[in-house]
Amino acid sequence: MLFLALCLTGLAPGAATAWLLHQRHGWLTAALAGLGITASLPCLLVAVMVVFPPLGIVVGVGSILAALRAYDAGRVWVATVWVATAIVALTCAGVAL
């Protein structure tokens, strides 16, 4: 349930941008702007983790703990995504794996 809320939170700025722009600029421009906003959020997070490595370490450790919990619950695919997130976060922080 928390994962769904996190996904919706990540999509909300793009959806709001598209909704607000569609009246003046049409659906095509609004959809492209919403897609751009939605895609820029993960890139911004990665850039912040490169500039501020302690954030990358915190995100990496939290992702490792979430992956272990998901593996214990038998959710292998979810745990694998958490491991990938941990690898990206720790790599951005400059931690040698």
Secondary structure by P-SEA (a helix, b strand, c coil): caaaaaaaaaaaaaaaaaaaacccccaaaaaaaaaaaaaaaaaaaaaaaaacaaaaaaaaaaaaaaaaaaaaacaaaaaaaaaaaaaaaaaaacccc
